[in-house]
Amino acid sequence: MNFDLKSLCQKKIAVLGFGTEGKAVCEFLVKQGIINLTICDQNEKLNRSSFTNLKFKLGKNYLEDLIEFDLVFRSPGIKYFSPEIQAAVQKGVEISSSTKLFFQLCPCQIIGVTGSKGKGTTSSLIYSILKENGQDVYLGGNIGRSPLEFLDQLTSNSIVILELSSFQLQDLDHSPQIAAVLDIFPEHLDYHQNFEEYLTAKQQIARLQTKAGYLIMDQNSPYQQAFVTLFPAQKVLFDSRKTTALAKYQFPLRGKHQLKNFQAVLEVIKLFKVEEGVIQRALANFKSLPHRLEFVREHQDVKYYNDSYATTPEASIAALQSFTEPLILILGGSDKGTSFEELSKAIINQPNLKSIILIGQTADKLEKVILQYYSKRSSKCHSGLSRIYHPRLRDDKSKIKIKKGARDMQEILEQARQEAQPGDVILLSPACASFGMFQNASDRGEQFKRLIQAL
């Protein structure tokens, strides 16, 4: 810990965004006696009662005049490359974040996990196993808890596991001692300028590692070279195609992608010499995280799974391929300009998929793309191989049925349940963001769970 917090007392500081990380920054700084803070947020009705001694700048112009500050703490949802922040950078304003401040102050080893899917579950598995092993371990980051909340509890013997998003990594000027990089595919392209910027943000997890650090990655990743050839840390590469060694574990989660991420977990905990019995006990007690292929309940011999955090086609493809039971898929949401071509291919080629409930803004777009791919495939195959049932196509119970038009989660579930029979699975895995019908992905998943629990 070589960062002098007292130096901040002389600075004029802005905190951009008053969500989880913005609040954590304010609470932490105020505890240190640093009160020359201005909270900047677009919500004009923000509750100010917790920080009555601080200044507020609220409304649509909350990002204006950042050059007036010496130091700006950016929340992850605010783009680093926004014109306002870049104008401040050009004028010499220091841009920081909750994550950056934690790295500057943390007295112990940090394990960082990033990727496009599964980083929350992977981080939680590492935490659970090390906790079972008796380590003084803490979990934070993108998973929903700012590490500043537990900073004062850490000692030099503690271990911190951080789930790190591209938003948090983008302007980070430190790297964790141990970095695990999971699968990467195009995501958040409504936030990042392009995929290259997204990949560059992910690379920050390893860019500033030293030769004493460890970089853990699947050797089959198409982006392996973008990490292992550029950065100095010791490389720990596993082969996701070789899974026989995993058979001895009672792994509690569905999906090949989960097994691949578990291989990364095992490589991390090998560095701590964890015994097999400890791993087995931790796995026996581990539950899937909320909204991530989360088993909700079984009702009338139908199982319900909530994968509301699957906001990309790639995530939903992984979920789709995690089931062998007859499947009803709830798909769709708000449109981020995403291509659904690969998802359409996966849908047509999934033999157990019997019905799709299309929802939200992307319902018509998804229907069109799926039918287009159906037409391409059926023109190249024998007619018996075509798998879509649709009002414009002939009825066949062996084919996939498409339904849409539901206006809320109640109607969505009614449509899905109409298609379900004993032994089926109903899966919410939207492949899209949630805005429009729901407040966010958590709200979408919570509504789904509440209605199912009320059956």
C-alpha positions in Angstrom: 0.0 0.0 0.0 1.9 3.0 -1.3 -0.9 5.4 -2.0 -1.3 8.4 0.2 -5.0 9.0 0.9 -4.3 12.2 2.7 -3.3 13.8 -0.6 -6.9 13.6 -1.7 -8.0 16.0 1.0 -6.5 18.9 -1.0 -8.3 17.9 -4.2 -11.6 18.8 -5.7 -13.3 15.5 -6.4 -16.3 14.4 -8.5 -18.0 11.0 -8.3 -19.8 10.2 -11.6 -22.8 7.9 -11.1 -24.3 7.1 -7.8 -24.9 3.4 -8.1 -23.1 0.6 -6.2 -19.6 1.7 -7.0 -20.3 5.5 -6.7 -21.8 5.1 -3.3 -19.0 2.9 -2.2 -16.4 5.5 -3.2 -18.3 8.2 -1.4 -18.7 6.2 1.8 -15.1 5.2 1.8 -13.8 8.7 1.2 -16.1 10.3 3.7 -14.8 7.8 6.3 -11.3 9.1 5.6 -12.4 12.6 6.2 -12.4 13.5 2.5 -15.5 15.6 2.0 -14.7 18.0 -0.9 -16.9 15.8 -3.1 -19.5 16.5 -5.7 -21.9 13.6 -6.7 -22.8 13.9 -10.4 -25.7 11.8 -11.6 -28.4 12.1 -14.3 -31.2 11.2 -11.8 -32.7 14.5 -10.7 -34.7 12.8 -8.0 -31.7 11.1 -6.4 -32.0 10.5 -2.6 -29.5 12.8 -1.0 -30.2 12.0 2.6 -27.2 9.7 3.2 -24.7 12.5 2.2 -26.2 15.8 3.2 -22.8 17.4 3.7 -21.7 16.8 0.0 -22.5 18.7 -3.1 -24.7 17.3 -5.9 -24.9 18.0 -9.6 -27.9 16.2 -11.0 -29.8 16.1 -14.3 -29.0 15.6 -18.0 -26.0 17.9 -17.9 -24.3 16.1 -15.0 -21.2 15.4 -17.1 -20.6 19.1 -18.0 -17.6 21.0 -16.7 -15.6 18.1 -15.4 -12.5 20.1 -16.1 -13.3 22.1 -12.9 -12.2 19.0 -10.8 -8.8 17.7 -9.9 -9.9 14.1 -9.6 -12.9 12.2 -11.1 -14.1 8.8 -10.0 -15.9 7.2 -12.9 -18.6 4.5 -12.4 -18.4 1.6 -14.8 -21.6 2.5 -16.6 -20.1 5.8 -17.8 -18.0 5.5 -20.9 -14.3 6.3 -20.4 -14.2 7.5 -24.0 -17.2 9.8 -23.7 -16.4 13.3 -25.0 -16.8 14.9 -21.5 -14.3 12.5 -19.8 -11.8 12.8 -22.7 -12.0 16.6 -22.6 -11.2 16.4 -18.8 -8.3 14.0 -19.6 -6.9 16.4 -22.1 -7.0 19.2 -19.4 -5.0 17.0 -17.0 -7.9 15.9 -14.8 -7.1 12.5 -13.1 -9.7 9.8 -13.9 -10.1 7.1 -11.4 -12.6 4.5 -10.2 -13.6 2.4 -7.3 -11.6 -0.5 -8.8 -8.5 1.6 -9.4 -8.6 3.0 -5.9 -8.9 -0.4 -4.4 -5.8 -1.7 -6.4 -3.8 1.3 -5.1 -4.7 0.6 -1.5 -5.0 -3.2 -1.3 -2.4 -4.8 1.0 -2.8 -8.4 -0.2 -2.9 -10.7 -3.2 -5.6 -10.2 -5.8 -7.1 -12.8 -8.1 -8.8 -11.2 -11.1 -11.3 -13.0 -13.4 -12.6 -11.7 -16.7 -14.2 -13.0 -19.8 -17.5 -12.5 -21.7 -19.5 -15.2 -19.9 -19.1 -17.0 -16.6 -16.8 -14.7 -14.8 -19.2 -14.3 -11.8 -19.7 -18.0 -11.4 -15.9 -18.7 -11.8 -15.0 -16.0 -9.3 -17.6 -17.4 -6.8 -16.2 -21.0 -7.2 -12.7 -19.8 -6.5 -13.9 -18.0 -3.5 -15.9 -21.0 -2.2 -13.0 -23.4 -2.6 -10.5 -21.1 -1.0 -12.9 -20.3 1.8 -13.4 -24.1 2.4 -9.6 -24.3 2.5 -9.4 -22.0 5.5 -8.1 -18.9 3.7 -9.0 -15.4 4.7 -10.7 -14.7 1.4 -13.0 -11.9 0.0 -15.1 -11.6 -3.1 -16.0 -8.4 -4.9 -16.0 -6.4 -8.1 -18.6 -6.7 -10.9 -20.4 -9.4 -9.0 -22.1 -6.6 -7.1 -19.9 -5.7 -4.1 -17.3 -3.0 -4.2 -14.1 -4.2 -2.7 -13.8 -0.8 -0.9 -16.5 -2.1 1.4 -14.1 -4.7 2.9 -10.7 -2.9 2.4 -10.3 -2.2 6.1 -10.7 -5.9 7.0 -7.7 -7.0 4.8 -4.3 -8.0 6.0 -1.2 -9.1 4.0 -2.4 -12.7 4.3 -5.8 -12.1 2.9 -6.8 -13.0 -0.7 -9.3 -11.0 -2.8 -11.1 -12.4 -5.8 -12.4 -9.7 -8.2 -14.8 -10.3 -11.0 -13.6 -7.6 -13.5 -15.7 -6.3 -16.4 -14.4 -4.5 -19.5 -15.9 -1.3 -18.0 -13.8 -1.7 -14.9 -10.6 -2.8 -16.7 -10.6 -0.2 -19.4 -8.6 2.5 -17.6 -7.1 0.4 -14.8 -3.5 1.1 -14.2 -2.8 -2.1 -12.2 -3.1 -5.8 -12.9 -3.9 -8.6 -10.4 -1.2 -11.0 -9.3 -3.2 -13.9 -10.7 -5.4 -13.3 -13.8 -7.9 -15.8 -15.2 -9.2 -15.0 -18.7 -12.3 -17.0 -19.8 -13.9 -17.1 -23.2 -14.1 -13.8 -25.0 -16.6 -12.9 -27.7 -18.1 -9.6 -29.0 -20.1 -8.0 -26.2 -21.1 -4.5 -25.0 -20.6 -3.1 -28.5 -23.2 -0.5 -27.6 -20.7 0.7 -25.0 -17.4 0.1 -26.6 -16.5 1.7 -29.9 -15.7 -1.7 -31.5 -14.5 -5.2 -30.6 -10.9 -4.1 -30.7 -11.6 -1.6 -27.9 -13.4 -4.3 -26.0 -10.5 -6.8 -26.3 -8.0 -4.1 -25.4 -10.0 -3.4 -22.2 -9.9 -7.1 -21.4 -6.2 -7.2 -21.9 -5.7 -4.8 -19.0 -6.1 -7.7 -16.6 -2.7 -9.0 -17.7 -0.9 -6.0 -19.2 0.7 -4.8 -16.0 1.4 -8.1 -14.4 5.0 -8.9 -13.5 7.1 -12.0 -14.1 6.0 -13.2 -10.7 2.4 -13.1 -11.7 0.2 -15.9 -13.3 -2.0 -15.7 -16.4 -4.5 -18.5 -16.7 -6.2 -19.2 -20.0 -7.6 -21.9 -22.3 -5.0 -22.7 -24.9 -7.7 -23.1 -27.5 -9.0 -19.6 -27.1 -8.9 -17.7 -30.4 -7.5 -14.7 -28.5 -4.8 -16.6 -26.6 -2.0 -15.0 -28.6 -3.4 -11.5 -27.8 -2.5 -12.3 -24.1 0.3 -14.8 -23.8 2.7 -13.3 -26.3 2.4 -9.7 -25.1 2.6 -9.9 -21.3 5.4 -11.0 -19.0 3.5 -13.1 -16.4 4.0 -16.9 -16.1 1.5 -18.6 -18.5 -0.7 -21.4 -17.2 -2.6 -22.8 -20.2 -5.2 -25.6 -19.9 -6.8 -27.6 -22.7 -10.6 -27.3 -22.6 -10.9 -30.3 -25.0 -9.4 -32.7 -22.4 -12.1 -33.2 -19.8 -11.5 -36.7 -18.5 -9.7 -35.5 -15.4 -12.9 -33.7 -14.4 -14.9 -36.9 -14.1 -13.8 -37.4 -10.5 -15.6 -34.1 -9.4 -19.3 -33.9 -8.6 -19.7 -30.7 -10.6 -23.0 -29.1 -9.7 -23.6 -26.8 -12.7 -25.0 -27.5 -16.2 -23.2 -26.8 -19.4 -19.9 -27.4 -21.2 -19.0 -23.8 -20.8 -19.3 -24.2 -17.1 -16.9 -27.2 -17.2 -14.4 -25.2 -19.2 -14.5 -22.4 -16.7 -14.1 -25.0 -13.9 -10.8 -25.9 -15.5 -9.7 -22.3 -15.0 -10.8 -22.5 -11.4 -8.7 -25.7 -10.9 -5.6 -24.0 -12.3 -6.1 -21.1 -9.9 -6.5 -23.2 -6.8 -3.5 -25.4 -7.7 -1.4 -22.4 -7.0 -2.6 -22.6 -3.4 -2.1 -26.4 -3.1 -5.7 -27.1 -2.2 -6.5 -30.8 -1.5 -9.0 -32.8 -3.4 -11.3 -33.3 -0.4 -11.6 -29.6 0.1 -12.6 -29.1 -3.6 -15.3 -31.8 -3.3 -16.8 -30.3 -0.2 -16.9 -26.8 -1.7 -18.6 -28.2 -4.9 -21.2 -30.1 -2.8 -22.3 -26.8 -1.2 -22.1 -24.6 -4.3 -25.3 -23.2 -5.8 -25.6 -21.4 -9.2 -25.6 -17.6 -8.9 -28.9 -15.7 -9.4 -29.9 -15.2 -13.0 -27.1 -17.4 -14.3 -28.6 -20.7 -15.4 -30.3 -20.7 -12.0 -32.6 -23.6 -11.2 -35.8 -22.0 -9.8 -38.1 -25.0 -9.1 -39.8 -28.0 -10.5 -43.6 -27.7 -10.8 -45.9 -30.5 -12.2 -42.8 -32.3 -13.6 -41.6 -29.2 -15.5 -38.3 -27.6 -14.5 -37.7 -23.8 -14.7 -34.3 -22.2 -15.2 -33.5 -18.4 -14.9 -30.7 -17.3 -17.2 -31.7 -13.6 -17.3 -28.1 -12.4 -17.3 -27.6 -14.1 -20.7 -27.7 -10.8 -22.7 -25.8 -11.9 -25.7 -26.4 -14.6 -28.4 -23.2 -16.5 -27.3 -24.5 -16.7 -23.7 -27.8 -18.1 -24.8 -26.2 -20.6 -27.2 -24.2 -21.9 -24.2 -27.4 -22.2 -22.1 -29.3 -23.8 -24.9 -26.7 -26.4 -25.4 -26.7 -27.2 -21.6 -29.9 -29.2 -21.8 -31.0 -32.5 -23.3 -34.5 -32.5 -22.0 -37.4 -31.1 -24.3 -36.9 -27.4 -24.1 -39.1 -24.3 -24.3 -36.9 -21.2 -24.7 -37.9 -17.6 -23.8 -35.9 -15.3 -26.0 -35.6 -11.6 -26.9 -35.5 -8.2 -25.3 -34.2 -4.8 -26.3 -32.1 -4.3 -29.5 -28.4 -3.5 -29.3 -27.8 -4.1 -33.0 -26.6 -7.6 -32.3 -26.4 -10.2 -35.0 -28.5 -13.3 -34.3 -27.2 -15.4 -37.2 -25.2 -17.8 -35.0 -28.0 -18.1 -32.5 -30.4 -19.0 -35.3 -28.1 -21.7 -36.4 -27.9 -23.1 -32.9 -31.7 -23.0 -32.6 -32.3 -25.0 -35.8 -29.6 -27.5 -34.9 -30.8 -28.1 -31.3 -32.7 -31.3 -31.5 -34.5 -31.1 -28.1 -35.8 -27.5 -28.6 -39.6 -27.7 -29.1 -40.8 -24.1 -28.7 -39.6 -20.5 -28.6 -41.4 -17.7 -26.9 -40.2 -14.4 -28.5 -40.4 -11.3 -26.4 -39.6 -7.6 -26.4 -38.3 -5.3 -29.1 -36.3 -8.0 -30.9 -39.1 -10.5 -31.3 -39.8 -9.6 -34.9 -36.1 -9.4 -35.8 -35.4 -12.8 -34.2 -38.4 -14.4 -35.9 -37.2 -13.0 -39.3 -33.6 -14.2 -38.8 -34.6 -17.7 -37.6 -37.0 -18.1 -40.5 -34.4 -16.9 -43.0 -31.9 -19.4 -41.7 -34.6 -22.1 -41.7 -35.2 -21.3 -45.4 -31.5 -21.5 -46.3 -31.1 -24.8 -44.5 -34.3 -26.4 -45.8 -33.3 -25.5 -49.4 -30.1 -27.5 -48.9 -31.6 -30.4 -47.0 -34.2 -33.1 -47.4 -37.6 -31.8 -46.4 -37.7 -34.2 -43.4 -34.8 -32.3 -41.8 -36.5 -28.9 -41.6 -37.3 -28.1 -38.0 -39.5 -25.0 -37.8 -43.2 -24.9 -37.2 -44.7 -21.5 -37.9 -48.1 -20.1 -38.8 -46.9 -19.8 -42.4 -45.4 -23.3 -42.4 -47.1 -26.7 -42.1 -47.9 -28.1 -38.6 -45.6 -30.8 -37.4 -45.1 -31.7 -33.8 -41.5 -32.6 -34.3 -40.6 -29.1 -35.3 -39.9 -25.9 -33.3 -43.0 -23.8 -32.6 -42.6 -20.0 -32.5 -44.9 -17.8 -30.4 -44.8 -14.1 -29.6 -47.0 -11.2 -28.5 -46.7 -11.5 -24.7 -46.8 -8.1 -23.1 -45.4 -8.9 -19.7 -43.8 -11.7 -17.7 -47.2 -13.1 -16.7 -48.2 -13.5 -20.4 -44.7 -14.8 -21.3 -45.0 -17.6 -18.7 -48.6 -18.4 -19.8 -47.4 -18.9 -23.4 -44.4 -21.0 -22.2 -46.5 -23.2 -19.9 -49.1 -23.9 -22.7 -46.3 -25.6 -24.6 -44.8 -27.6 -21.6 -45.4 -31.2 -20.8 -44.1 -33.3 -17.9 -40.3 -33.8 -18.3 -39.8 -30.5 -20.1 -37.6 -27.5 -19.2 -38.7 -23.9 -19.5 -35.6 -21.7 -19.9 -35.4 -17.9 -19.7 -32.2 -17.1 -21.7 -33.0 -13.9 -23.6 -29.8 -13.2 -25.6 -30.7 -9.5 -25.3 -30.7 -6.7 -22.8 -33.9 -6.2 -20.8 -34.8 -2.5 -21.2 -38.3 -1.8 -22.4 -40.3 -4.5 -20.7 -38.1 -4.6 -17.5 -36.0 -2.2 -15.5 -32.9 -4.4 -16.0 -31.8 -8.0 -16.3 -32.1 -8.6 -12.5 -35.7 -7.3 -12.6 -36.5 -9.6 -15.5 -35.1 -12.6 -13.7 -36.8 -11.7 -10.4 -40.2 -11.4 -12.0 -39.7 -14.7 -13.7 -38.8 -16.4 -10.3 -41.6 -14.7 -8.4 -44.3 -15.9 -10.8 -42.9 -19.5 -10.9 -42.7 -19.7 -7.1 -46.3 -18.6 -6.9 -47.5 -21.4 -9.1 
